[in-house]
Amino acid sequence: MKKAFVILAATLTMSAAFAQGAVAQTAAPAAAAASSADVRAAQHQQRVEERIAYLHSALKITADQEPQWKTFADVMRSNGQTMADLYKQRVEGEAQRNALDDMKQYAQITQAHADDMQKLVTAFEPLYTGFSPEQKKLADTTFRHPEHGQKGEAGQAHPKHKLKPKAKAPAAAASGADAASAPAAQ
């Protein structure tokens, strides 16, 4: 009888341990998604701050331009926070979202991005109109062709916009033909 009681107690203890493990495993993905979303949001905000610092330096913002710059930078921060919040909601609600909800949420993100871009344009216009001709040229290059305008003083590409080597033309790579005879891959 004593032996049966010990076996029963051990079985109940093990069952409880397995049940707790199953609950923990079910809760773990949700907690991991939430913490992952928080980490990604923080990383996104850090990239926004890096971009602001990079642009301030690359565009050679003067002391007289600081008020307009601050407005522009604040809009960048606000836009970054909006996107971080929307993507965090997207990650956190992934398990409960159906296809229709997914499309609606993507439309919400797209609309928010368009609205944020309009705010950015509105904030950038007075700054840009106050730029010197040299600064306008820098801005034109930086914003029109990010792969060309992202180099720092040491010739290093901005971390988010690493320059990639151009791929060889597929025909030249496959046939071993001279690269000059193959069309350029642009």
C-alpha positions as CSV (number, residue, x, y, z in Angstrom):
1,M,0.0,0.0,0.0
2,K,2.8,2.4,0.9
3,K,4.5,1.6,-2.4
4,A,1.3,2.3,-4.4
5,F,0.9,5.7,-2.5
6,V,4.5,6.7,-3.5
7,I,3.9,5.8,-7.1
8,L,0.6,7.7,-7.1
9,A,2.3,10.8,-5.5
10,A,5.1,10.6,-8.0
11,T,2.7,10.3,-10.9
12,L,0.7,13.3,-9.8
13,T,3.9,15.3,-9.3
14,M,5.1,14.4,-12.8
15,S,1.7,15.2,-14.3
16,A,1.7,18.6,-12.6
17,A,5.2,19.3,-13.9
18,F,4.2,18.3,-17.4
19,A,1.0,20.5,-17.3
20,Q,3.0,23.5,-16.1
21,G,5.5,22.9,-18.9
22,A,2.7,22.8,-21.4
23,V,1.3,26.0,-20.1
24,A,4.7,27.6,-20.1
25,Q,5.3,26.4,-23.7
26,T,2.0,27.9,-24.8
27,A,2.7,31.2,-23.1
28,A,6.3,31.4,-24.2
29,P,5.7,32.2,-27.9
30,A,3.4,35.0,-27.0
31,A,5.8,36.5,-24.5
32,A,8.7,36.0,-26.9
33,A,6.8,37.8,-29.7
34,A,6.0,40.7,-27.3
35,S,9.6,41.0,-26.1
36,S,10.8,40.6,-29.7
37,A,8.5,43.3,-30.8
38,D,9.7,45.6,-28.1
39,V,13.3,44.9,-29.1
40,R,12.6,45.5,-32.7
41,A,10.8,48.8,-31.9
42,A,13.8,50.0,-29.9
43,Q,16.1,49.0,-32.7
44,H,13.9,50.9,-35.2
45,Q,14.0,54.0,-33.0
46,Q,17.8,53.7,-32.7
47,R,18.1,53.5,-36.6
48,V,15.9,56.7,-36.8
49,E,18.3,58.5,-34.4
50,E,21.3,57.3,-36.4
51,R,19.6,58.5,-39.6
52,I,18.9,61.9,-38.1
53,A,22.6,62.2,-36.9
54,Y,23.8,61.1,-40.3
55,L,21.6,63.6,-42.2
56,H,22.6,66.4,-39.9
57,S,26.2,65.8,-40.6
58,A,25.8,65.0,-44.3
59,L,23.7,68.1,-45.1
60,K,26.0,70.3,-43.1
61,I,23.2,71.9,-41.0
62,T,24.2,75.3,-39.8
63,A,23.3,77.0,-36.5
64,D,20.9,79.2,-38.3
65,Q,19.1,76.2,-39.7
66,E,18.8,74.4,-36.4
67,P,15.2,75.4,-35.7
68,Q,14.0,74.1,-39.1
69,W,16.2,71.0,-38.6
70,K,14.7,70.3,-35.1
71,T,11.2,70.4,-36.6
72,F,12.2,68.0,-39.4
73,A,14.0,65.7,-36.9
74,D,11.1,65.7,-34.6
75,V,8.8,64.6,-37.4
76,M,11.2,61.8,-38.3
77,R,11.1,60.7,-34.7
78,S,7.3,60.8,-34.5
79,N,7.0,59.0,-37.8
80,G,9.4,56.3,-36.6
81,Q,7.4,55.9,-33.4
82,T,4.2,55.5,-35.4
83,M,5.7,52.8,-37.6
84,A,7.3,51.0,-34.6
85,D,3.9,51.0,-32.8
86,L,2.0,49.7,-35.9
87,Y,4.6,46.9,-36.5
88,K,4.5,46.0,-32.8
89,Q,0.7,45.7,-32.9
90,R,1.2,43.5,-36.1
91,V,3.6,41.2,-34.4
92,E,1.7,40.9,-31.1
93,G,-1.7,40.1,-32.9
94,E,-0.3,37.7,-35.5
95,A,-1.8,34.6,-33.9
96,Q,-5.4,36.0,-33.8
97,R,-5.4,37.8,-37.2
98,N,-7.1,36.3,-40.2
99,A,-6.4,37.1,-43.9
100,L,-8.9,40.0,-44.0
101,D,-7.5,41.5,-40.7
102,D,-4.0,41.1,-42.2
103,M,-5.0,43.1,-45.3
104,K,-6.7,45.7,-43.3
105,Q,-3.7,46.1,-41.0
106,Y,-1.4,46.4,-43.9
107,A,-3.6,49.0,-45.5
108,Q,-3.5,50.9,-42.1
109,I,0.4,50.7,-42.1
110,T,0.5,51.9,-45.8
111,Q,-1.8,54.8,-45.1
112,A,0.1,55.8,-42.0
113,H,3.3,55.7,-44.0
114,A,1.8,58.0,-46.7
115,D,0.5,60.4,-44.0
116,D,3.9,60.4,-42.3
117,M,5.7,61.1,-45.6
118,Q,3.4,64.1,-46.2
119,K,4.3,65.4,-42.7
120,L,8.0,64.9,-43.5
121,V,7.7,66.8,-46.8
122,T,5.9,69.7,-45.0
123,A,8.7,69.8,-42.4
124,F,11.5,69.5,-44.9
125,E,10.3,72.2,-47.3
126,P,11.3,75.3,-45.2
127,L,14.6,73.6,-44.3
128,Y,15.4,72.9,-47.9
129,T,14.5,76.3,-49.2
130,G,16.9,77.8,-46.6
131,F,19.8,75.6,-47.8
132,S,22.8,77.0,-49.6
133,P,23.3,75.8,-53.2
134,E,25.9,73.3,-51.9
135,Q,23.5,71.9,-49.3
136,K,20.7,71.6,-51.9
137,K,23.0,69.6,-54.1
138,L,24.0,67.4,-51.1
139,A,20.3,66.9,-50.2
140,D,19.4,66.2,-53.8
141,T,22.0,63.5,-54.0
142,T,21.3,62.1,-50.6
143,F,17.5,61.8,-51.1
144,R,17.4,61.0,-54.8
145,H,20.1,58.3,-54.8
146,P,20.5,56.8,-51.4
147,E,23.2,54.4,-52.6
148,H,25.3,57.4,-53.6
149,G,24.5,59.8,-50.8
150,Q,25.0,57.5,-47.9
151,K,28.8,57.7,-47.7
152,G,30.4,59.2,-44.7
153,E,33.6,61.2,-44.6
154,A,35.8,58.1,-44.6
155,G,33.9,56.8,-47.7
156,Q,32.0,54.2,-45.6
157,A,28.4,53.6,-46.5
158,H,25.7,54.4,-44.0
159,P,25.0,51.2,-42.0
160,K,21.4,50.9,-43.3
161,H,22.4,51.5,-46.9
162,K,25.4,49.3,-47.5
163,L,26.6,49.4,-51.1
164,K,26.3,46.1,-52.8
165,P,28.7,45.0,-55.6
166,K,27.0,44.9,-58.9
167,A,26.2,41.4,-60.2
168,K,27.7,40.2,-63.4
169,A,25.3,39.8,-66.3
170,P,23.7,36.4,-66.2
171,A,24.7,35.6,-69.8
172,A,28.4,36.3,-69.1
173,A,28.4,34.4,-65.9
174,A,26.7,31.3,-67.4
175,S,28.6,31.1,-70.7
176,G,32.0,32.4,-69.5
177,A,31.7,35.0,-72.3
178,D,33.6,38.3,-72.1
179,A,31.8,40.7,-69.8
180,A,32.1,43.5,-72.4
181,S,30.0,41.5,-74.9
182,A,27.1,40.9,-72.4
183,P,24.5,43.6,-71.6
184,A,25.2,45.4,-68.4
185,A,23.1,44.5,-65.5
186,Q,21.6,47.7,-64.1
